[in-house]
């Protein structure tokens, strides 16, 4: 059924209390998205608000309705950014530096076309001193791109920022490996030969259901902070930030669903952890966040 254009509208929910009021609709929309990242989950958004936002009351959840139910949600926070050069106060889609992608909750094509024009119209009437909306970094299949087509080209600007590597894990490993560049395959062979010379090699993939996720998370944080990103280097490691550490711990414990959970994948040899990765499984998507 086609919903009349005049039926679309935005309802604004503010702060953590507003997020909680949207929980049922959030989870319903999230479950309908076929390929979803962990940062679209309700748990990730709540962890972002609780652990990373200095003023959670500034959260704005803009819910697109058709007059009967919520069809899409765009979560925004106030930011200071340089989208066009000078430092500006903007509204930005929730984005975490380790997430690589920012997106909105939207599961059907009608809502995809209506969401961003409706959000822009709403913010133009209630800008709160912020005249720009920052949407990136948006994945190629995001509803954000559909919405931009409903705006006049002169009203927005697109800047290529970064790429995200994607592997199709439904392919056999030999076929997947064969599609990699010759130089990368050479690096894999070199690493495999070095690993074969070590003793007591084991690989661990730990979740809350399969092992001591808390212990593996601590090992992951130690490894990530052991190199140039640690206290003796740039200080950009997760463990160097109380807020980032709390965020990853929150996500590890609370990301739960029918097919959603956090996982730490680690490589051990000679009694110590050589490498570790914080990952999430959300539906059929496996994301290596860090």
C-alpha positions as CSV (number, residue, x, y, z in Angstrom):
1,X,0.0,0.0,0.0
2,X,1.3,3.4,-0.9
3,X,1.2,6.0,1.9
4,X,0.1,9.5,0.8
5,X,3.0,11.9,0.9
6,X,1.1,14.2,3.2
7,X,1.0,11.5,5.9
8,X,4.7,11.5,6.5
9,X,5.9,13.3,9.6
10,X,8.7,13.5,12.1
11,X,8.3,13.0,15.9
12,X,11.3,14.1,18.0
13,X,12.4,12.1,21.0
14,X,15.1,13.7,23.2
15,X,17.8,12.3,25.4
16,X,18.2,8.8,26.8
17,X,14.6,8.8,28.0
18,X,13.5,9.5,24.4
19,X,15.7,6.6,23.2
20,X,14.1,4.3,25.7
21,X,10.6,5.3,24.5
22,X,11.6,4.2,21.0
23,X,13.1,0.9,22.1
24,X,10.3,-1.3,20.7
25,X,10.2,0.5,17.4
26,X,14.0,0.5,17.2
27,X,14.3,-3.2,17.7
28,X,11.5,-3.9,15.2
29,X,13.1,-1.8,12.5
30,X,16.6,-3.2,13.2
31,X,15.3,-6.8,12.8
32,X,13.9,-6.0,9.4
33,X,17.2,-4.8,8.0
34,X,18.8,-7.7,6.1
35,X,22.4,-6.6,6.4
36,X,23.0,-4.6,9.5
37,X,26.0,-3.4,11.3
38,X,26.4,-3.6,15.1
39,X,26.3,0.2,15.4
40,X,22.6,0.2,14.3
41,X,21.7,-2.0,17.2
42,X,19.8,-0.5,20.2
43,X,22.5,-1.7,22.5
44,X,25.2,0.1,20.6
45,X,23.3,3.3,20.5
46,X,22.6,3.1,24.2
47,X,26.3,2.4,24.9
48,X,27.2,5.4,22.7
49,X,24.9,7.6,24.7
50,X,25.9,6.3,28.1
51,X,29.7,6.1,27.6
52,X,30.7,8.5,24.8
53,X,28.3,11.5,25.0
54,X,29.2,14.1,27.6
55,X,25.6,15.4,27.5
56,X,23.2,12.5,26.8
57,X,20.2,14.9,27.0
58,X,21.4,16.4,23.7
59,X,20.6,13.2,21.8
60,X,17.8,13.7,19.2
61,X,16.0,10.7,17.8
62,X,13.9,11.7,14.8
63,X,11.2,9.1,14.1
64,X,9.6,9.1,10.7
65,X,5.9,8.1,10.9
66,X,3.2,7.5,8.4
67,X,0.5,8.5,10.8
68,X,0.1,5.0,12.2
69,X,3.6,3.7,13.1
70,X,7.3,4.5,13.1
71,X,8.8,3.6,9.7
72,X,12.4,4.9,10.2
73,X,14.7,6.5,12.9
74,X,17.5,9.0,12.5
75,X,19.6,9.4,15.7
76,X,21.5,12.7,15.9
77,X,23.9,14.4,18.2
78,X,25.4,17.9,18.2
79,X,28.9,18.1,16.9
80,X,31.6,20.5,16.0
81,X,33.2,19.6,12.7
82,X,34.9,20.9,9.6
83,X,32.7,19.7,6.7
84,X,33.6,22.7,4.5
85,X,36.7,24.1,6.1
86,X,36.1,26.3,9.2
87,X,35.0,24.7,12.5
88,X,31.2,24.6,12.5
89,X,28.4,23.5,14.9
90,X,26.4,20.8,13.1
91,X,23.9,18.0,13.7
92,X,25.6,14.7,13.0
93,X,24.4,11.1,12.6
94,X,25.7,9.0,15.5
95,X,29.2,7.9,14.4
96,X,32.0,6.2,16.4
97,X,35.6,6.4,15.2
98,X,35.9,2.6,15.4
99,X,32.6,2.0,13.6
100,X,33.7,3.3,10.1
101,X,30.1,3.6,9.1
102,X,27.2,5.9,10.1
103,X,23.6,5.0,9.2
104,X,19.9,5.3,10.0
105,X,17.3,2.7,10.8
106,X,15.1,2.2,7.7
107,X,13.9,-1.0,6.3
108,X,11.5,-0.2,3.3
109,X,11.8,1.8,0.1
110,X,9.0,4.2,0.7
111,X,10.5,5.3,4.0
112,X,14.0,5.5,2.5
113,X,12.8,8.1,0.0
114,X,10.9,10.1,2.6
115,X,13.3,10.0,5.6
116,X,16.0,12.5,4.8
117,X,13.8,15.2,3.2
118,X,11.5,15.0,6.2
119,X,14.5,15.2,8.6
120,X,15.9,18.2,6.7
121,X,12.6,19.9,6.8
122,X,12.2,19.3,10.5
123,X,15.7,20.6,11.3
124,X,15.3,23.7,9.2
125,X,12.4,24.6,11.4
126,X,14.2,23.7,14.6
127,X,18.0,24.2,13.9
128,X,18.9,25.1,17.5
129,X,21.9,27.1,16.1
130,X,23.1,24.3,13.8
131,X,22.6,25.0,10.2
132,X,24.2,21.9,8.7
133,X,23.4,18.1,8.9
134,X,26.4,15.8,8.6
135,X,25.5,12.3,7.4
136,X,28.7,10.4,6.8
137,X,30.4,8.1,6.6
138,X,27.5,6.3,5.0
139,X,27.7,2.8,3.4
140,X,26.8,2.4,-0.2
141,X,23.5,0.7,0.5
142,X,22.4,3.2,3.1
143,X,18.9,4.8,3.2
144,X,20.8,8.1,3.5
145,X,21.7,8.0,-0.2
146,X,18.1,7.3,-1.2
147,X,17.0,10.3,0.8
148,X,19.5,12.7,-0.8
149,X,17.9,12.0,-4.2
150,X,14.8,13.8,-2.8
151,X,16.8,17.0,-2.2
152,X,17.9,19.7,-4.6
153,X,21.5,19.0,-5.6
154,X,22.5,22.5,-4.7
155,X,21.5,21.9,-1.1
156,X,24.0,19.2,-0.2
157,X,27.6,18.1,-0.9
158,X,29.2,14.7,-1.0
159,X,32.9,14.1,-0.2
160,X,34.6,10.7,-0.6
161,X,36.2,10.0,2.8
162,X,37.2,6.3,3.2
163,X,36.6,2.8,2.0
164,X,35.7,-0.3,4.0
165,X,37.0,-3.7,3.0
166,X,34.3,-6.3,2.6
167,X,34.8,-10.1,2.2
168,X,32.1,-12.4,1.0
169,X,32.4,-15.3,3.5
170,X,29.9,-17.5,1.6
171,X,32.7,-18.1,-0.9
172,X,35.1,-21.1,-0.4
173,X,38.3,-20.0,1.3
174,X,40.5,-21.0,-1.6
175,X,38.3,-18.9,-4.0
176,X,38.3,-16.0,-1.6
177,X,42.1,-16.2,-1.1
178,X,42.6,-16.4,-4.9
179,X,40.8,-13.1,-5.4
180,X,43.3,-11.3,-3.2
181,X,46.3,-9.4,-4.7
182,X,49.5,-11.3,-5.3
183,X,51.4,-9.1,-2.8
184,X,48.8,-9.7,-0.1
185,X,48.9,-13.5,-0.6
186,X,52.7,-13.3,-0.3
187,X,52.3,-11.5,3.0
188,X,49.9,-14.2,4.2
189,X,52.4,-16.9,3.2
190,X,55.2,-15.1,5.0
191,X,53.1,-14.7,8.2
192,X,52.0,-18.4,8.0
193,X,55.6,-19.6,7.7
194,X,56.7,-17.5,10.7
195,X,53.7,-18.8,12.8
196,X,54.6,-22.4,11.9
197,X,58.0,-22.0,13.7
198,X,56.3,-21.0,17.0
199,X,55.2,-23.4,19.7
200,X,51.8,-23.9,21.4
201,X,49.9,-22.0,18.7
202,X,46.1,-21.7,19.2
203,X,43.3,-19.6,18.0
204,X,40.4,-18.5,20.2
205,X,37.0,-17.0,19.2
206,X,35.3,-16.2,22.5
207,X,31.7,-14.9,23.2
208,X,29.8,-14.7,26.4
209,X,28.3,-18.1,25.5
210,X,31.5,-19.9,24.7
211,X,34.1,-18.7,27.2
212,X,35.5,-15.9,29.4
213,X,34.8,-12.9,27.2
214,X,35.8,-10.5,29.9
215,X,39.3,-12.0,30.1
216,X,39.7,-12.0,26.3
217,X,38.5,-8.4,26.2
218,X,41.2,-7.4,28.7
219,X,43.9,-9.2,26.6
220,X,42.6,-7.4,23.5
221,X,42.9,-4.1,25.2
222,X,46.4,-4.9,26.4
223,X,47.6,-5.9,22.9
224,X,46.0,-2.9,21.2
225,X,47.7,-0.6,23.7
226,X,51.1,-2.3,23.5
227,X,52.4,-0.6,20.4
228,X,52.6,2.9,19.0
229,X,49.0,3.7,20.1
230,X,49.7,3.2,23.8
231,X,50.7,5.7,26.5
232,X,54.3,5.8,25.2
233,X,53.1,6.7,21.7
234,X,50.1,8.6,20.3
235,X,47.9,7.7,23.2
236,X,45.0,6.8,20.8
237,X,44.6,3.2,22.0
238,X,41.2,2.3,23.5
239,X,42.7,1.7,27.0
240,X,44.0,5.3,27.0
241,X,40.5,6.6,27.0
242,X,38.1,5.8,29.9
243,X,35.1,6.6,27.7
244,X,36.2,4.3,24.8
245,X,37.1,1.5,27.2
246,X,33.7,1.7,28.9
247,X,32.0,1.8,25.5
248,X,33.6,-1.5,24.3
249,X,33.0,-3.2,27.6
250,X,29.3,-2.1,27.5
251,X,29.0,-3.4,23.9
252,X,30.7,-6.7,24.7
253,X,28.3,-7.4,27.6
254,X,25.1,-6.0,26.3
255,X,25.0,-6.8,22.5
256,X,22.4,-9.6,22.6
257,X,19.8,-10.7,20.1
258,X,18.6,-13.7,18.1
259,X,21.8,-13.5,16.0
260,X,23.7,-10.6,17.6
261,X,26.7,-10.9,19.9
262,X,30.2,-9.6,20.5
263,X,33.2,-11.8,19.9
264,X,37.0,-11.4,20.6
265,X,39.1,-13.4,18.2
266,X,42.7,-13.9,19.3
267,X,45.9,-15.7,18.2
268,X,48.1,-17.2,20.9
269,X,51.6,-18.7,20.7
270,X,54.3,-19.5,23.2
271,X,52.1,-18.6,26.1
272,X,51.1,-15.0,25.1
273,X,48.5,-13.3,22.9
274,X,50.1,-12.2,19.6
275,X,47.1,-10.6,18.0
276,X,43.5,-9.9,18.9
277,X,40.4,-8.4,17.3
278,X,37.1,-7.1,18.7
279,X,34.3,-8.3,16.4
280,X,30.5,-8.4,16.3
281,X,28.0,-10.7,14.7
282,X,24.8,-9.0,13.7
283,X,22.5,-11.1,11.5
284,X,24.7,-12.3,8.6
285,X,27.3,-9.6,9.0
286,X,30.6,-10.2,10.8
287,X,32.4,-6.9,11.6
288,X,36.0,-6.5,12.7
289,X,35.7,-3.2,14.6
290,X,39.2,-3.0,16.0
